[in-house]
Amino acid sequence: MRIKMQWMGVAAAAVLSVVGSGAASAQSRNDWTGIYVGANAGGSANHAHWSYFNNPGQTVTRDFGAFAYGMQAGAQLQMGQVVLGAEFGLSGYKGDSTGPDSPLFAPRFNTEAQTKSVLTIGPRLGWAFNNWMIYGTGGYARVNTETAFVQIAGPNEDRRTASADGWFAGGGVEWAVSRNWILGFEYRHIEAEKKLSGPAIPVTDVSRYVDASIDEFKARLSFKLGN
């Protein structure tokens, strides 16, 4: 009887040890559910193209790199390994392109192009495994592109910003450094529809239709609110 009780005690201790180990392992796994805010920075390849309102055959294309930076805020819900969420983002860019104009004004003027800002909002779908998650994202984008005609040897210029609706798509990977801090890397492609910049009536030589696209790669740091 005494030997049987001893074996039962050993078995109970073993079961408690396994349960305790499992609980500790579960505590070490990250829960992606929650609200988060953060910042991001990286680089982008920007493309701007426009045609003149009153001379549709005359076009300008500017391609340029930029330093991309911004912020993000979102909310997520984890169900098993699937993570559903939605995110809002706002980005700015430092970098532009200056070069010769199309034959309409050359050689008296140069053209400039710069991406001023991009606002994005859309869903995220992720697959989590412990402290790591891979995800895809996409949705609505609002792109502000500045274009300008600058006189080479004079003070005259025409500088305008076209705000156009568009879309974005991309994906990334995130690592939960701790319960609250999340480090990630993300790629996005952004497209903006053609938008008239400058008045159509009265017709001016500098009115133009502008469209833009952006490819960006950023590092992200987010803080998840709560425990």
PAMARZA-166855 format. One line per 4 residues: for each residue x, y, z of N, C-alpha, C. Coordinates in Angstrom, 1 decimal. Last residue first. Layout:
X Y Z X Y Z X Y Z | ...
# end
This chain:
-1.5 45.2 -21.1 -0.6 44.1 -20.7 -0.5 43.0 -21.7 | -1.8 48.2 -23.1 -2.3 47.2 -22.1 -1.2 46.2 -21.8 | -0.8 48.6 -26.5 -1.4 49.2 -25.3 -1.9 48.0 -24.4 | 2.1 48.0 -28.1 0.8 47.5 -27.9 0.3 48.0 -26.5
4.0 49.9 -30.2 3.8 49.7 -28.8 2.3 49.3 -28.7 | 6.3 49.3 -33.0 4.9 49.6 -32.4 4.9 49.3 -31.0 | 8.3 50.1 -35.6 8.3 49.9 -34.2 7.0 50.3 -33.6 | 9.5 49.1 -38.8 8.4 49.6 -38.0 8.7 49.2 -36.5
11.1 49.9 -41.8 11.2 49.2 -40.5 10.2 49.9 -39.6 | 10.0 49.7 -45.3 10.2 50.4 -44.0 10.4 49.4 -42.8 | 9.9 50.4 -48.6 10.3 49.4 -47.7 10.7 50.1 -46.4 | 7.8 51.2 -51.4 8.5 51.6 -50.2 8.8 50.3 -49.3
6.9 52.7 -54.4 7.3 51.4 -53.8 8.2 51.7 -52.6 | 4.4 54.6 -55.8 5.4 54.5 -54.8 5.7 53.0 -54.4 | 3.1 56.7 -58.4 3.2 55.4 -57.7 4.4 55.4 -56.8 | 0.8 59.1 -59.9 2.0 58.7 -59.2 1.9 57.3 -58.6
-0.3 61.6 -62.2 -0.5 60.4 -61.5 0.8 59.9 -60.9 | -1.8 64.7 -63.3 -0.7 64.0 -62.6 -1.1 62.7 -62.0 | -2.4 66.9 -65.8 -2.9 65.7 -65.1 -1.7 65.0 -64.6 | -2.0 70.5 -65.5 -1.5 69.2 -65.9 -2.3 68.1 -65.1
-1.4 73.9 -66.4 -2.3 72.9 -65.9 -2.0 71.5 -66.4 | 0.3 75.6 -67.7 0.9 74.8 -66.7 -0.1 73.8 -66.0 | -1.1 77.1 -69.5 -0.1 76.2 -70.1 0.4 75.3 -69.0 | -4.7 77.1 -68.8 -3.3 77.7 -68.7 -2.3 76.7 -69.2
-8.0 78.0 -69.2 -7.0 77.1 -69.6 -5.6 77.8 -69.4 | -9.8 79.2 -66.2 -9.3 79.4 -67.6 -8.1 78.4 -67.9 | -10.2 75.8 -66.2 -10.8 77.0 -66.8 -10.5 78.1 -65.8 | -8.5 74.1 -64.9 -8.8 73.8 -66.3 -9.5 74.9 -67.0
-5.8 75.0 -62.7 -7.1 75.2 -63.2 -7.3 74.7 -64.7 | -3.9 72.3 -61.1 -4.0 73.6 -61.8 -5.4 73.7 -62.4 | -4.0 69.0 -61.8 -3.4 70.0 -60.9 -3.3 71.3 -61.7 | -6.1 66.2 -62.0 -5.8 67.5 -62.6 -5.2 68.5 -61.5
-4.9 62.9 -61.6 -5.6 64.1 -61.0 -5.2 65.4 -61.7 | -5.0 59.4 -61.8 -4.7 60.7 -62.5 -5.5 61.8 -61.9 | -4.5 57.6 -58.7 -5.2 57.8 -60.0 -4.7 59.2 -60.5 | -1.7 56.0 -57.3 -2.7 57.1 -57.2 -3.2 57.3 -58.6
-0.5 53.2 -55.5 -0.8 53.7 -56.8 -1.9 54.8 -56.5 | 2.1 51.5 -53.8 1.0 52.5 -53.7 0.8 53.1 -55.1 | 3.3 48.7 -52.1 3.2 49.4 -53.4 1.9 50.2 -53.4 | 5.4 48.0 -49.3 4.1 48.4 -49.8 4.3 49.0 -51.2
6.8 45.9 -46.8 6.9 46.4 -48.1 5.5 46.8 -48.6 | 8.2 46.0 -43.5 7.1 45.9 -44.4 7.4 46.5 -45.7 | 9.1 44.7 -40.3 9.6 45.2 -41.6 8.5 45.0 -42.6 | 9.0 45.3 -36.7 8.6 44.8 -38.0 9.3 45.4 -39.2
8.6 44.8 -33.3 9.5 45.2 -34.3 9.1 44.6 -35.6 | 6.8 45.7 -30.4 6.7 44.9 -31.7 7.6 45.6 -32.7 | 6.2 45.6 -27.0 7.0 46.1 -28.1 7.0 45.2 -29.2 | 4.7 44.1 -25.1 4.2 45.4 -25.5 4.9 45.9 -26.8
5.9 41.7 -24.4 4.5 41.8 -24.5 3.9 43.0 -25.1 | 8.7 41.9 -26.8 8.1 41.7 -25.5 6.6 41.7 -25.6 | 9.0 41.6 -29.5 10.2 41.7 -28.7 9.8 41.4 -27.2 | 7.4 40.1 -31.9 7.1 40.6 -30.6 8.3 40.5 -29.7
7.9 40.8 -35.2 8.4 40.1 -34.1 8.1 40.8 -32.8 | 6.5 40.6 -38.5 6.7 41.3 -37.2 7.2 40.3 -36.1 | 6.6 41.2 -42.0 6.8 40.3 -40.9 7.0 41.1 -39.6 | 4.3 42.0 -44.7 5.5 42.1 -43.9 5.6 41.1 -42.8
2.9 43.7 -47.6 2.9 42.7 -46.6 4.2 42.8 -45.8 | 0.5 45.2 -49.9 1.8 44.8 -49.4 1.8 43.8 -48.3 | -1.1 47.9 -51.5 -1.0 46.5 -51.2 0.4 46.2 -50.8 | -3.3 50.7 -52.0 -2.0 50.1 -51.7 -2.2 48.7 -51.4
-4.9 53.3 -54.1 -4.9 52.0 -53.4 -3.4 51.6 -53.0 | -6.4 56.5 -54.3 -5.7 55.4 -54.9 -5.8 54.2 -54.0 | -7.0 60.0 -55.0 -7.4 58.7 -54.4 -6.6 57.6 -55.1 | -4.8 62.8 -54.8 -5.5 61.9 -55.5 -5.8 60.6 -54.7
-3.9 66.1 -54.9 -4.3 65.1 -53.9 -5.3 64.1 -54.6 | -1.3 68.0 -56.1 -2.5 67.2 -56.5 -2.7 66.1 -55.5 | 0.0 71.1 -55.7 -0.1 69.8 -55.1 -1.4 69.2 -55.6 | 2.3 73.3 -57.6 1.0 72.8 -57.2 1.0 71.4 -56.6
4.0 76.0 -58.7 4.1 74.9 -57.8 2.7 74.5 -57.3 | 5.7 77.7 -61.0 4.4 77.3 -60.7 4.4 76.0 -60.0 | 8.0 80.5 -61.1 7.7 79.1 -60.9 6.2 78.9 -60.7 | 10.5 83.0 -61.7 9.1 82.5 -61.9 9.0 81.0 -61.7
13.0 84.1 -61.4 12.2 83.9 -60.2 10.9 83.1 -60.4 | 15.6 82.6 -63.5 14.6 83.7 -63.1 13.8 83.2 -61.9 | 16.7 80.5 -65.1 17.4 81.8 -64.8 16.5 82.9 -64.5 | 14.7 78.5 -65.0 16.1 78.2 -64.8 16.9 79.4 -64.4
11.6 78.3 -63.4 12.5 79.0 -64.4 13.9 78.9 -64.0 | 9.9 75.4 -62.7 10.8 76.4 -62.1 11.7 77.0 -63.2 | 7.0 73.8 -62.1 7.8 74.4 -63.2 8.6 75.5 -62.6 | 6.1 71.0 -60.0 6.5 72.4 -60.2 7.2 72.7 -61.5
4.1 69.0 -57.9 4.8 69.2 -59.2 5.0 70.7 -59.4 | 3.5 66.8 -55.2 3.7 68.2 -55.7 4.5 68.2 -57.0 | 0.9 64.7 -54.3 2.1 64.8 -55.1 2.3 66.3 -55.5 | -0.6 62.7 -52.0 -0.4 64.1 -52.3 1.0 64.3 -53.0
-2.9 60.1 -51.9 -1.5 60.5 -52.2 -1.5 62.0 -52.6 | -4.5 57.8 -50.0 -4.7 59.2 -50.5 -3.3 59.8 -50.6 | -5.7 54.5 -50.3 -4.6 55.4 -50.2 -5.0 56.8 -50.7 | -7.2 51.5 -49.0 -7.3 52.8 -49.6 -6.1 53.7 -49.3
-5.6 48.3 -49.2 -6.7 49.2 -48.9 -6.6 50.5 -49.7 | -3.7 45.8 -47.4 -4.1 46.5 -48.6 -5.3 47.4 -48.3 | -1.5 43.1 -46.3 -2.4 44.2 -46.1 -2.7 44.9 -47.4 | -0.4 40.1 -44.7 -0.6 40.9 -45.9 -1.6 42.0 -45.5
2.1 38.8 -42.5 0.8 39.3 -42.8 0.8 40.0 -44.1 | 3.6 36.8 -39.9 3.6 37.3 -41.2 2.2 37.7 -41.6 | 4.9 36.9 -36.6 3.7 36.9 -37.4 4.1 37.4 -38.8 | 6.3 35.5 -33.6 6.4 36.0 -35.0 5.1 36.0 -35.7
6.1 34.2 -31.2 6.4 35.6 -31.2 6.6 36.2 -32.5 | 4.0 31.8 -32.3 4.6 32.2 -31.1 4.8 33.8 -31.2 | 2.9 32.6 -35.2 3.5 31.5 -34.7 4.5 31.9 -33.5 | 0.2 33.9 -37.1 1.1 34.0 -36.0 1.6 32.6 -35.6
-0.7 35.5 -39.9 -0.6 34.2 -39.4 0.5 34.2 -38.4 | -3.1 38.2 -40.8 -1.8 37.6 -40.4 -1.9 36.2 -40.0 | -4.3 40.8 -42.5 -4.5 39.4 -42.3 -3.2 38.7 -42.0 | -5.7 44.1 -42.2 -4.5 43.2 -42.2 -4.9 41.8 -41.9
-7.4 46.8 -44.1 -7.3 45.6 -43.2 -6.0 44.9 -43.2 | -6.7 50.4 -44.1 -7.1 49.1 -44.7 -6.9 47.9 -43.7 | -5.4 53.5 -45.1 -6.3 52.7 -44.2 -6.7 51.5 -44.8 | -3.1 56.1 -45.5 -3.6 54.8 -45.9 -4.5 54.3 -44.8
-1.7 59.0 -47.0 -2.6 58.5 -46.0 -3.1 57.1 -46.4 | 1.3 60.5 -47.8 0.4 59.4 -48.2 -0.4 59.0 -46.9 | 2.9 63.5 -49.1 2.4 62.7 -48.0 1.5 61.6 -48.6 | 4.5 64.4 -51.2 4.4 65.2 -50.0 4.0 64.3 -48.8
6.8 63.6 -53.6 5.7 63.1 -52.9 5.6 63.7 -51.5 | 7.7 65.8 -56.2 8.0 65.4 -54.9 6.7 64.7 -54.3 | 9.4 67.2 -59.0 8.3 66.4 -58.5 8.7 65.9 -57.1 | 10.0 69.8 -61.4 10.3 69.2 -60.2 9.1 68.3 -59.8
11.5 71.0 -64.5 10.3 70.4 -63.7 10.8 69.8 -62.5 | 12.8 74.1 -65.7 12.9 72.8 -65.2 11.6 72.3 -64.6 | 12.7 76.3 -68.5 12.2 75.8 -67.3 12.6 74.4 -67.0 | 13.8 76.9 -71.0 13.7 78.0 -70.1 13.3 77.5 -68.7
14.1 75.4 -73.4 15.0 75.1 -72.2 14.9 76.2 -71.1 | 11.0 73.8 -72.5 12.5 73.8 -72.5 13.0 74.8 -73.6 | 8.2 73.8 -72.8 8.8 75.0 -72.1 10.4 75.0 -72.2 | 7.7 71.6 -74.4 6.8 72.7 -74.4 7.4 73.9 -73.8
9.4 69.4 -74.3 9.7 70.4 -75.2 8.8 71.7 -75.2 | 9.5 68.9 -70.7 9.2 68.5 -72.0 9.5 69.6 -73.0 | 12.4 70.0 -68.7 10.9 69.9 -69.0 10.8 69.2 -70.3 | 15.1 68.6 -66.8 14.5 69.3 -68.0 13.1 69.0 -68.2
14.6 68.2 -63.2 15.2 68.0 -64.5 14.6 68.8 -65.6 | 14.5 66.9 -60.0 14.5 68.1 -60.8 15.2 67.8 -62.1 | 12.9 65.2 -57.4 13.6 65.1 -58.7 13.4 66.4 -59.5 | 13.3 64.5 -53.9 12.6 65.0 -55.1 13.4 64.8 -56.3
12.8 63.9 -50.4 13.5 63.6 -51.7 12.6 64.1 -52.8 | 11.1 62.6 -47.9 12.1 63.6 -48.1 13.0 63.2 -49.3 | 7.7 62.1 -47.0 8.9 61.7 -47.8 9.8 62.9 -48.0 | 5.3 60.6 -44.7 5.9 61.7 -45.3 7.2 61.3 -46.0
2.3 58.9 -43.9 3.7 58.9 -44.2 4.1 60.2 -44.9 | 0.1 57.3 -41.8 0.3 58.5 -42.4 1.8 58.6 -42.6 | -2.5 54.7 -41.4 -1.1 55.1 -41.5 -1.0 56.5 -42.2 | -4.4 52.3 -39.7 -4.3 53.6 -40.3 -2.9 54.1 -40.3
-5.6 48.9 -39.9 -4.6 49.9 -39.6 -4.7 51.2 -40.3 | -7.0 46.0 -38.5 -7.2 47.1 -39.4 -6.2 48.2 -38.9 | -7.0 42.3 -38.4 -6.8 43.7 -37.9 -7.1 44.7 -38.9 | -6.6 39.0 -37.3 -7.3 39.9 -38.1 -7.2 41.3 -37.5
-4.7 36.2 -37.3 -4.8 37.5 -36.7 -5.5 38.4 -37.7 | -4.6 32.7 -36.6 -5.1 33.8 -37.5 -5.2 35.1 -36.7 | -4.2 30.8 -34.7 -3.0 31.4 -35.3 -3.3 32.5 -36.3 | -6.8 31.7 -32.7 -5.8 30.6 -33.0 -4.6 31.2 -33.5
-7.2 34.8 -33.4 -8.1 33.6 -33.2 -7.3 32.4 -33.6 | -6.6 38.1 -32.4 -6.0 36.8 -32.7 -7.0 35.7 -32.4 | -7.1 41.3 -33.6 -7.8 40.2 -32.8 -7.2 38.9 -33.3 | -6.0 44.7 -33.5 -5.9 43.3 -34.0 -6.7 42.4 -33.0
-5.6 48.1 -34.7 -6.2 47.1 -33.7 -6.2 45.7 -34.3 | -3.4 50.9 -35.0 -4.3 49.9 -35.5 -4.8 49.0 -34.3 | -1.3 53.3 -36.5 -2.1 52.9 -35.4 -3.1 51.9 -35.9 | 1.9 54.7 -37.5 0.8 53.8 -37.7 0.0 53.6 -36.4
3.8 57.2 -39.2 3.3 56.6 -38.0 2.2 55.7 -38.4 | 7.0 57.8 -41.0 5.6 58.0 -40.7 5.2 57.4 -39.4 | 9.1 58.2 -43.9 8.9 58.1 -42.5 7.4 58.3 -42.2 | 11.6 57.8 -46.4 10.2 57.7 -46.1 10.0 57.5 -44.6
13.6 59.4 -48.6 13.6 58.9 -47.3 12.1 58.9 -46.8 | 13.5 58.5 -52.1 13.2 59.4 -51.0 13.4 58.6 -49.7 | 14.3 58.7 -55.6 14.3 58.0 -54.4 14.0 59.0 -53.2 | 12.4 59.1 -58.7 13.3 59.6 -57.7 13.2 58.7 -56.4
11.4 60.1 -61.9 11.6 59.0 -61.0 12.7 59.4 -60.0 | 9.1 61.8 -63.9 10.2 62.0 -62.9 10.2 60.8 -62.0 | 8.0 62.8 -67.0 8.2 61.7 -66.1 9.4 61.9 -65.2 | 5.7 64.6 -69.0 6.9 64.6 -68.1 6.9 63.4 -67.2
4.4 65.3 -72.3 4.4 64.6 -71.0 5.7 64.8 -70.3 | 2.2 66.3 -74.8 3.4 66.7 -74.0 3.4 66.1 -72.6 | -0.3 65.7 -75.7 0.9 65.0 -76.3 2.2 65.2 -75.6 | -2.0 67.5 -74.6 -2.0 66.1 -74.1 -0.8 65.3 -74.6
-2.1 70.4 -73.9 -1.2 69.8 -74.8 -1.0 68.4 -74.4 | -3.8 71.3 -71.9 -4.0 71.9 -73.2 -3.1 71.4 -74.3 | -2.8 69.8 -69.7 -4.2 69.9 -70.0 -4.5 70.3 -71.4 | 0.0 67.7 -70.0 -0.5 69.0 -70.0 -2.0 69.0 -70.4
0.7 65.0 -67.8 0.5 65.5 -69.2 -0.2 66.8 -69.1 | 3.1 63.3 -65.6 2.0 64.2 -65.9 1.9 64.6 -67.4 | 4.2 61.2 -63.0 4.0 61.4 -64.5 2.9 62.3 -64.7 | 6.5 59.9 -60.7 5.5 60.9 -61.0 5.4 61.1 -62.5
7.5 57.6 -58.3 7.4 57.8 -59.8 6.2 58.8 -59.9 | 10.0 56.5 -56.0 8.8 57.3 -56.3 8.8 57.6 -57.8 | 11.0 54.3 -53.7 11.2 54.6 -55.1 9.9 55.2 -55.6 | 12.1 54.8 -50.3 11.0 54.6 -51.3 11.5 54.9 -52.6
13.0 53.6 -46.9 13.2 54.2 -48.2 12.1 53.9 -49.2 | 12.2 54.3 -43.5 12.8 53.5 -44.5 13.1 54.3 -45.8 | 10.2 54.0 -40.6 11.1 54.8 -41.4 11.8 53.8 -42.4 | 7.5 54.5 -38.1 8.2 53.7 -39.1 9.2 54.6 -39.9
5.8 54.0 -35.0 6.4 54.8 -36.0 7.2 53.9 -36.9 | 2.6 53.3 -33.3 4.0 53.2 -33.6 4.5 54.2 -34.6 | 0.1 51.5 -31.4 0.6 52.7 -32.1 2.1 52.6 -32.3 | -2.5 49.1 -31.0 -1.1 49.5 -31.0 -0.9 50.8 -31.7
-4.7 47.0 -29.2 -4.5 48.2 -29.9 -3.1 48.6 -29.8 | -5.0 43.3 -29.5 -4.9 44.6 -28.8 -4.8 45.8 -29.8 | -3.5 40.1 -29.9 -4.8 40.9 -29.7 -4.5 42.2 -29.0 | -1.3 38.5 -29.9 -1.3 39.7 -30.8 -2.6 40.6 -30.7
0.5 37.2 -27.4 -0.9 37.4 -27.8 -1.0 38.7 -28.6 | 3.3 35.0 -27.5 2.7 36.4 -27.6 1.3 36.3 -28.0 | 4.3 32.6 -25.1 3.7 32.9 -26.4 3.1 34.3 -26.4 | 4.8 32.3 -22.4 5.9 32.8 -23.2 5.4 33.2 -24.6
2.5 31.1 -21.4 2.8 32.5 -21.0 3.8 33.1 -21.9 | 2.9 28.6 -22.5 1.8 29.4 -23.0 2.0 30.8 -22.6 | 5.0 27.7 -20.9 5.2 27.9 -22.3 4.1 28.7 -22.9 | 3.8 27.7 -18.4 4.9 28.6 -18.6 5.2 28.8 -20.1
2.0 25.6 -18.9 1.5 27.0 -18.6 2.6 28.0 -18.8 | 3.7 23.5 -19.3 2.8 23.9 -20.4 2.3 25.3 -20.1 | 4.9 23.3 -16.8 5.7 23.6 -18.0 4.9 24.1 -19.1 | 2.6 22.5 -15.3 3.4 23.8 -15.0 4.2 24.2 -16.2
2.0 20.1 -16.5 1.1 21.2 -16.5 1.7 22.5 -16.3 | 4.4 18.7 -15.8 4.0 18.9 -17.2 3.1 20.0 -17.4 | 4.2 18.8 -13.0 5.4 19.3 -13.7 5.1 19.6 -15.1 | 1.9 17.4 -12.5 2.0 18.8 -12.1 3.1 19.5 -12.8
2.7 14.9 -13.4 1.6 15.6 -14.1 1.6 17.1 -13.8 | 4.7 14.3 -11.5 5.0 14.4 -12.9 4.0 15.2 -13.7 | 3.2 14.3 -9.2 4.3 15.3 -9.3 4.7 15.5 -10.8 | 1.6 12.0 -9.7 1.0 13.4 -9.5 2.0 14.5 -9.7
3.6 10.1 -9.8 2.8 10.3 -10.9 2.2 11.7 -10.9 | 4.5 10.1 -7.1 5.5 10.4 -8.2 4.7 10.8 -9.5 | 2.2 9.4 -5.8 2.8 10.7 -5.5 3.7 11.1 -6.6 | 1.9 6.8 -6.7 0.8 7.8 -7.0 1.4 9.2 -6.8
4.1 5.6 -5.6 4.0 5.7 -7.1 3.0 6.8 -7.5 | 3.4 5.8 -2.9 4.6 6.5 -3.3 4.5 6.7 -4.9 | 1.1 4.2 -2.8 1.0 5.6 -2.6 2.2 6.4 -3.0 | 2.4 1.7 -3.3 1.4 2.3 -4.3 1.2 3.7 -4.1
4.0 1.4 -1.1 4.6 1.6 -2.4 3.7 2.2 -3.4 | 1.9 1.2 0.9 2.8 2.3 0.9 3.5 2.5 -0.4 | 0.8 -1.2 0.0 0.0 0.0 0.0 0.9 1.3 0.0
# end
